[in-house]
């Protein structure tokens, strides 16, 4: 079952550190963007949302609350 794979990924220190860095970097880029650079801020906000959504999906897969891609019923 894929929920054990999702649990493994969520427990990975390397992946967690990467995830946190990606999110922090996107937030910093948005904060320090030029005042008129709405496009950069929008892209950074989308990136943060995608990272958070992916992490949420992994948690749902790990908890068995959602079927992971490739699982029956997905």
TIBA-898814 format. One record per atom (N, C-alpha, C): residue in one letter; y, x negated, z. Coordinates in pm, whole numbers, padded with zeros to 5 digits, always signed. Each point is the difference from the previous one (the first is absolute). Layout:
TIBA-898814
AYXZ;...
This chain:
TIBA-898814
X-00119-00082+00000;X+00119+00082+00000;X+00125-00087+00000;X+00105+00047-00064;X+00120-00079-00016;X+00090-00001+00123;X-00023+00087+00097;X+00089-00004+00116;X-00017-00129+00077;X-00119-00061-00002;X-00017-00129+00068;X+00078-00109-00074;X+00010+00010-00132;X+00081-00096-00076;X+00148+00017+00034;X+00045+00124+00014;X+00139+00025+00037;X+00028-00053+00141;X-00092+00020+00090;X+00016-00053+00136;X+00012-00152-00002;X-00084-00064-00079;X+00003-00145-00014;X+00138-00046-00048;X+00052+00066-00102;X+00131-00037-00053;X+00110+00021+00103;X-00007+00108+00074;X+00102+00026+00102;X-00005-00102+00113;X-00117-00054+00029;X-00015-00100+00107;X+00032-00142-00047;X+00015-00020-00128;X+00026-00133-00054;X+00138-00050+00043;X+00001-00110+00073;X+00127-00058+00044;X+00082-00050-00118;X-00068-00058-00099;X+00070-00049-00118;X+00067+00115-00075;X-00074+00105-00025;X+00055+00114-00072;X+00113+00066+00080;X-00018+00012+00129;X+00104+00059+00085;X+00128-00082-00004;X-00013-00132+00009;X+00117-00088-00005;X+00069+00011-00136;X-00080+00005-00109;X+00057+00014-00133;X+00075+00132-00013;X-00065+00107+00048;X+00059+00132-00009;X+00134+00004+00073;X+00001-00052+00123;X+00122+00000+00081;X+00110-00082-00066;X-00037-00114-00059;X+00100-00084-00067;X+00056+00070-00123;X-00085+00063-00078;X+00048+00071-00119;X+00100+00109+00038;X-00034+00075+00105;X+00089+00108+00044;X+00131-00056+00054;X-00007-00103+00083;X+00121-00060+00058;X+00088-00059-00110;X-00062-00067-00098;X+00078-00058-00110;X+00071+00107-00081;X-00067+00110-00027;X+00063+00110-00076;X+00116+00061+00078;X-00019+00016+00130;X+00108+00055+00083;X+00118-00096+00002;X-00026-00130+00016;X+00108-00099+00000;X+00075+00001-00133;X-00075+00004-00111;X+00067+00005-00132;X+00090+00122-00012;X-00046+00112+00053;X+00082+00121-00007;X+00125-00013+00086;X-00017-00053+00119;X+00113-00014+00093;X+00105-00096-00055;X-00046-00110-00060;X+00092-00103-00046;X+00039+00012-00147;X-00037+00107-00063;X+00042+00023-00139;X+00151+00019-00004;X+00058-00034-00112;X+00144+00020-00016;X+00033+00147+00019;X+00118+00029+00051;X+00035+00141+00028;X-00014+00094-00120;X+00019-00052-00121;X-00009+00086-00118;X-00138-00007-00068;X-00097-00066+00063;X-00132-00018-00061;X-00098+00108+00048;X+00026+00121-00043;X-00085+00112+00040;X-00141-00011-00057;X-00014-00060-00116;X-00131-00013-00064;X-00093-00089+00085;X+00051-00110+00048;X-00081-00088+00085;X-00043+00073+00127;X+00094+00069+00063;X-00034+00074+00122;X-00104+00108-00028;X+00013+00068-00112;X-00097+00104-00035;X-00138-00061-00023;X-00006-00110-00074;X-00129-00066-00025;X-00064-00047+00130;X+00080-00055+00089;X-00052-00047+00129;X-00051+00117+00084;X+00072+00109-00001;X-00043+00118+00077;X-00133+00053-00055;X-00013+00002-00132;X-00125+00045-00062;X-00114-00093+00038;X+00026-00131-00003;X-00104-00098+00037;X-00048+00022+00143;X+00095+00020+00093;X-00037+00023+00140;X-00084+00127+00010;X+00040+00105-00069;X-00075+00125+00007;X-00141-00016-00056;X-00013-00072-00108;X-00133-00024-00059;X-00088-00078+00098;X+00054-00106+00059;X-00077-00078+00097;X-00045+00087+00117;X+00090+00084+00050;X-00034+00087+00113;X-00103+00105-00041;X+00014+00054-00120;X-00096+00099-00048;X-00140-00060-00016;X-00006-00121-00053;X-00129-00067-00017;X-00066-00026+00135;X+00079-00044+00097;X-00056-00025+00133;X-00050+00130+00063;X+00075+00107-00020;X-00042+00131+00052;X-00130+00044-00067;X-00009-00019-00133;X-00124+00035-00071;X-00118-00077+00057;X+00017-00130+00023;X-00109-00079+00057;X-00042+00053+00137;X+00099+00037+00083;X-00033+00056+00131;X-00078+00131-00013;X+00041+00085-00093;X-00071+00126-00020;X-00142-00025-00049;X-00017-00096-00091;X-00135-00034-00046;X-00085-00052+00115;X+00060-00089+00081;X-00074-00060+00112;X-00042+00106+00101;X+00085+00101+00022;X-00029+00105+00098;X-00087+00110-00059;X-00032-00009-00129;X-00081+00102-00064;X+00074+00130-00024;X+00133-00005+00003;X+00081+00120-00020;X+00036+00023-00147;X-00036-00097-00082;X+00022+00011-00145;X-00111-00077-00070;X-00036+00045-00117;X-00102-00069-00077;X+00066-00111-00079;X-00053-00120+00016;X+00051-00114-00074;X-00039+00011-00146;X+00076-00060-00091;X-00038+00000-00141;X-00141-00053-00017;X-00079+00070-00075;X-00140-00038-00021;X-00097+00067+00093;X+00051+00057+00110;X-00086+00075+00090;X-00024+00139-00057;X-00107+00061+00038;X-00029+00137-00046;X+00113+00092+00048;X+00050+00080-00089;X+00105+00096+00035;X+00138-00055-00020;X+00016-00126-00041;X+00132-00056-00020;X+00053+00040-00136;
